């Protein structure tokens, strides 16, 4: 069956808006162009084109495209066509790269995207934890909420304290995040709760949580302070805060090769819920 492609400006978009609403929210909020790929009236995928900062995989201002697969359980031929059309739309609209994240459960989808020209950039676990315990960090660390005026210093600590991860995507993000325009930093600051962890007067760790999503977005410990249990104390503080804010569970993402972090999270009650293959096509 042949895929049809309709742009955001075509009247037919209105008839499928309810089905695609959660896949186009970011595009419409940021004024990005998008197309919907359909089989008959069934939306299969949304391709969005814009500029960084979106994924922060490339320097600010880099043109990019994002692929959201809505219906993953379609034929191999359809999946290959989605990837091929996404690359074509990326080229026609000047995108330097195209990104998608696919569950490793869907091996056919991952294979078809790779066959079309995508490469694997990252491999991460999604983990979740029910917040049904008491989370009480020791008094070894002191936590301070980061103020907007101190955000640049926090970003410096973030790059240093999260270094050494096997996650290539994370390394790219850390390289580019300090160049984000003020309006995007303002938005990020409004969405996230950012903390510095202190031992005495020295900053030894960072924590970034999203209360609305119940997510531990980022955690890091100064390289010279690792192995002292500070990561566990920071996690206990973050989980306790999420629970106090009314979250019933916490979630996070971690690279599959980050064995130390995975072990820590498992001892706190986290378990793997999915494995995500991060795929990218570079011009």
N, C-alpha and C positions, 0 to 999 in steps of 0.2 A: 504494500500500500504506500502511495506517495505522500510524503510530508508536505503540508502547506505551511507557508510562513506569512504571518500577518504582523504588521507594525502597530505600534501603540496608537497611531492616528486613524486606523481603519475602524469603521463603525462596528464590525464584528467583535471587536474587543469587548464591547459592552455586554454581549451575550455570554461571555465566559469570565467576566470580571470576578465573580464570586469564587470561581475555581482557582484563579491565579492570584488573588489579592495578596496572600502572604508572600508571594514570590516577587512582587513588583513594588512593594512598599518602599524599599530603599531607593529603587530607581526613581520613583516619582518624587520622593522627598528630596533627592539630590539633583533632580532635573536631568537624569540620564536617559538615553534612548534605549528602547527595548523592543524585542520581537518575540512572538509566541510561535512555537512549532506545534502543529496539530496533525492528528490522524482523524479524519472526519471532523467531529466536533470535540474530540478529546485532546486537551492540552497535554503535550508530552514534555515540553521544556520551554524555559524562558532564557533568552540570551540578552544580556544587558551590556551596553557599552558606555564607558565614562573615563574618568581620569583619577589617578591616585590623588589623595588618600582614600582608598576603599579597602583593599587587602593589605596595603603597605608592603607588598612584595618587591616593589620597584620604587625609585625615587619619586618624590612628589611631582605631579604633572604628567607622569607617564600614562599614555593611553592604554586602556585594558578592556577586556570583556570578561564577564562572569556568566557561567552556565549553571542554571538550576534545573535539575531533572525532576519533573513532577511525577511522571509515571515511569518507574524503573523497570516494571515487569512487562516490557514489550519485546518484540522480536529483536534478534541480533542485528538484522538488517536496519531496523528503525533506529537502534542505538548508534550504529555506525553512521547513519544518515544525520542524526543529531550532532555528533561530533564533527562530521565533515561540513555541515552547514554552519556550525558555530565558528569553525576556522575561516570559512569563506566570509561570513559577516564581520569577523574580526579584521581580516585583511582589507575588506572594502571600506571599513570605517577607521582604518589607521591604528588599530590596537597593536601594541607591542607584545602583549601576551594575553592568553586566555586561560582562565582557571576554573576548575570544578573540584568538588569534594564528593567522593562516592563511597558508600559503605562497602567494605571488603566482602560482605556477604554476597554481593551481586557481582560475582567474578566475570560473568559475561559482559556486563556494562564496563567494568574496568578494562577488560581485554579489548573491547571494541574501540574505546577511546584511545588506548595505546596504539592500536593498529592504525587509527586515523592520524596519528602524529603527536599525541600527548605523551609526556614523560612523567614518571613518578617523582614528585618533589618532596613528599613527606608521607609519614605513616604514623598515625596516632590512635590512641585509645580514647574513647569517651568513657568516663567513669562516674558513678553516682553513689551517694551515701544517704541513707535515711537519717534524719537528724533526731534520733530517739535516745541519745545518750547525754550525759553531762559533760560539757566541754569547758574545762578550767585550766588555762595555762598557768604555769608557775609564775612567781614574781621575778624570775631571772631577767625578763625583758620588759621594757616599757614601750607602749604603743602610742603614737601620735598621728592624728588625722592630718593629712597633707592639705595645706591651704592652696588656693589657686595661684597665689603670688609665689609659691615655692615649687610650682610644678616643674620648672626646668631642672631644678636640683634633683627632684624625684626621678626625672627621666634619666639623668646621669647615673644615679644609683641603680635604676632599673637595668640599664645596659650592663653595668658592672656586675650586679648581684645575680643576674640571670645568665651570665656567660657560661660557656662550657657545655651547654646542652647539645645533644646529638640532633636536635630539631633544626634543620636548615631553614625552614619557614620562619621559625622564631628568630633566628639570627638575622634574616633579612628584615623582619619587622623592627627589630631593635636598632638596626642600622638606619632605618628610615623614619622612625617615629619622632625623633627630635626635630625633624624638618617640617612637621605638620603645621599648617597655618593656624593662627590663633582661634579662628572660628571653629575649627575641628577639635582643637585642644579644649575649648570651652565646652563643646558638646560632650566629649569624652569625660571631662571632669564632672559634668552634671550626671552622667550615667553611672559612673563608677565611684566606689568608696576606696580611697587610696590611703595607705598607712605606711609609716616608717617604724621599724622595730629598733629600739635602742638598747644597748648594753652599757650602762652608765651614760656617758655623753656621746658615745660612738654609735653611728647607725650601722647595724649588722644585717638588716633584712628589709625586704619590701613585701607588701601585700596589696593586691588589687582585687576587690570583689564587686560583683554586680548583685545587689539585693533583689532587684526585680526578677532576675533570672535564677537566683539561688546559685550563682556561679562563682567559683574561685577562678578568677580570670588569669591572675599571675601571682607567683610567689617566688622569692629569690633570697638567697643568703650570700653574704660577702664570701668570696672564695677562700680567704684565709680563716674564716670562722666556721666552715663546714665541718660536719662530723661531731659537733658539740650538742646536738639536739635542738638547735634553734629553729630548724625547719618545722619540727613537730610542734613546738610552742607557737609558732606563727600560725600553723594550720589550726590548732586548738582555738586560738583567738578568733580566727576567721569563721570557723564553724559555729562557735558560740554566738558570734555577732549575727550570722545568718539565722540561727535558731531564734534569737531574741527579736529579730525583725519579722518573725512569723513564717519563715520558710520551713517546709516539712522535709525537704531533702536538698542536698548540695550536689553540684556536678562540676566537673573539670575535664580538661584535655591534657594528655601527656604523651610524649613520644614513646613508641613501643620499645625503644632501646634504652630508655632512661630507667634502668632497673632499680636504682636506689629510690627514686621518687615513687615509682609504682609500689615498691615494698612499703614505704611510709604510708601511702594512701590506703593500702590494703589493711594495715594495722589500725587505721582509724575508721574502718568500716566501709571503705569504697570497694566497689566491684565493677568490672568491665561490662559495659552495656553495648558497645559497638566499636568497630575498628574502621577508621576512615583513611582512604587513600586520597592524597592530595595530588591532583594531576594538573599539569601545566603545558601549554603550547607556547613556545617563544617564536616570535617572528624571525 
